[in-house]
């Protein structure tokens, strides 16, 4: 989900594991700029190219990242879980982690910078609740690991994730 701490936790985990950190939104923006796009951020890009155009760029970014040699920590945009081809590309290359955060906390974070295009202006709270339910279900199903973020700061979440990764490595 958007604003669940994916980038912040990802950077902290990458530092701890001494791996490079990538953010899929940054890769998407780089791909767009390479073709002449001038949008300043993913929200602006989404508005400029629409959902279908954004999902195509997201898929291209996922394929490029999955083919990148060496290890990395990758934070994916909150909607990646709704892009089946992108998710399939990443599934073979990465351990998928869902950072599970409280719906109300996420709603406040998302709305802090104004209503994003995926939240209905006429019913913002209800449309976010529907999005949260749909994406949480999909992300939980797609994840290899689920980390409960409730009441934890970035370092605590990163450490909990690191511990689960260690346990999975020893069990595998």
For each residue, the residues with C-beta under 8 A, 3 or more apart:
1: 4 78 99 101 106 132 135 136 139
2: 77 78 79 106 109 110 116
3: 78 106 109 110
4: 1 78 99 100 101 106 149
5: 8 9 99 101 149 154 157
6: 9 10 75 76 78 99
7: 10 11 23 75
8: 5 11 12 154
9: 5 6 12 13 75 99 149 154 157 158 161
10: 6 7 13 14 21 23 73 74 75
11: 7 8 14 15 21 73 75
12: 8 9 15 16 154 155 157 158
13: 9 10 16 17 19 73 158 161 162
14: 10 11 17 18 19 20 21 72 73
15: 11 12 18 21
16: 12 13 158 159 162
17: 13 14 71 73 162
18: 14 15
19: 13 14 71 72 73
20: 14 70 71 72 73
21: 10 11 14 15 72 73 74 75
22: 26 27 65 68 72 73 74 75
23: 7 10 26 27 74 75
24: 27 28 58 61 62 65 74 75 76 77 80
25: 28 29 42 77
26: 22 23 29 30
27: 22 23 24 30 31 61 64 65
28: 24 25 31 32 42 45 54 57 58 60 61 77
29: 25 26 32 33 37 39 41 42 45
30: 26 27 33 34
31: 27 28 34 35 57 60 61 64
32: 28 29 35 37 39 45 49 57
33: 29 30 36 37 38
34: 30 31
35: 31 32
36: 33
37: 29 32 33 45 48 49
38: 33
39: 29 32 42 44 45 47 48
40: 44
41: 29 44 45
42: 25 28 29 39 45 46 54 77
43: 46 47 116 117
44: 39 40 41 47 48
45: 28 29 32 37 39 41 42 48 49 54 57
46: 42 43 49 50 51 54 117 118
47: 39 43 44 117
48: 37 39 44 45 53
49: 32 37 45 46 52 53 54 57
50: 46 53 54
51: 46 54 55
52: 49 55 56
53: 48 49 50 56 57
54: 28 42 45 46 49 50 51 57 58 79
55: 51 52 58 59 79 83 86
56: 52 53 59 60
57: 28 31 32 45 49 53 54 60 61
58: 24 28 54 55 61 62 77 79 80 83 86
59: 55 56 62 63 83 85 86 89
60: 28 31 56 57 63 64
61: 24 27 28 31 57 58 64 65 86
62: 24 58 59 65 66 76 80 83 85 86 87 89 90
63: 59 60 66 67 86 89
64: 27 31 60 61 67 68
65: 22 24 27 61 62 68 72 74 89 90 93
66: 62 63 89 90 92 93 94
67: 63 64 93
68: 22 64 65 72
69:
70: 20
71: 17 19 20
72: 14 19 20 21 22 65 68
73: 10 11 13 14 17 19 20 21 22
74: 10 21 22 23 24 65 90 94
75: 6 7 9 10 11 21 22 23 24
76: 6 24 62 80 81 90
77: 2 24 25 28 42 58 80
78: 1 2 3 4 6 81 135
79: 2 54 55 58 82 83 118 135
80: 24 58 62 76 77 83 86 87 90
81: 76 78 87 135 138 139 142
82: 79 134 135 138
83: 55 58 59 62 79 80 86 87
84: 87 88
85: 59 62 88 89
86: 55 58 59 61 62 63 80 83 89 90
87: 62 80 81 83 84 90 91 142
88: 84 85 91 92
89: 59 62 63 65 66 85 86 92 93
90: 62 65 66 74 76 80 86 87 93 94 96
91: 87 88 94 96 142
92: 66 88 89
93: 65 66 67 89 90
94: 66 74 90 91
95: 144 145 165 168
96: 90 91 142 143 144 145
97: 143 144 145 146 147 161
98: 136 139 140 142 143 145 146 147
99: 1 4 5 6 9 147 149 157
100: 4 136 140 146 147 148 149 150
101: 1 4 5 105 106 149 150
102: 105 106 150
103: 106 107 128 129 132
104: 107 108
105: 101 102 108 109 150
106: 1 2 3 4 101 102 103 109 110 128 132
107: 103 104 110 111 125 128 129 132
108: 104 105 111 112
109: 2 3 105 106 112
110: 2 3 106 107 116 119 128
111: 107 108 114 115 119 124
112: 108 109
113: 116
114: 111
115: 111 119 121 124
116: 2 43 110 113 119
117: 43 46 47
118: 46 79 127 131
119: 110 111 115 116 124 127 128 131
120: 123 124 126 127
121: 115 124
122:
123: 120 126 127
124: 111 115 119 120 121 127 128
125: 107 128 129
126: 120 123 129 130
127: 118 119 120 123 124 130 131
128: 103 106 107 110 119 124 125 131 132
129: 103 107 125 126 132 133
130: 126 127 133 134
131: 118 119 127 128 134 135
132: 1 103 106 107 128 129 135 136
133: 129 130 136 137
134: 82 130 131 137 138
135: 1 78 79 81 82 131 132 138 139
136: 1 98 100 132 133 139 140
137: 133 134 140 141
138: 81 82 134 135 141 142
139: 1 81 98 135 136 142 143
140: 98 100 136 137 143 146
141: 137 138
142: 81 87 91 96 98 138 139
143: 96 97 98 139 140 146
144: 95 96 97 168
145: 95 96 97 98 161 164 165 168
146: 97 98 100 140 143
147: 97 98 99 100 157 160 161 164
148: 100 152 160
149: 4 5 9 99 100 101 152 157
150: 100 101 102 105
151:
152: 148 149 156 157 160
153: 156 157
154: 5 8 9 12 157 158
155: 12 158 159
156: 152 153 159 160
157: 5 9 12 99 147 149 152 153 154 160 161
158: 9 12 13 16 154 155 161 162
159: 16 155 156 162 163
160: 147 148 152 156 157 163 164
161: 9 13 97 145 147 157 158 164 165
162: 13 16 17 158 159 165 166
163: 159 160 166 167
164: 145 147 160 161 167 168
165: 95 145 161 162 168 169
166: 162 163 169 170
167: 163 164 170 171
168: 95 144 145 164 165 171 172
169: 165 166 172
170: 166 167
171: 167 168
172: 168 169
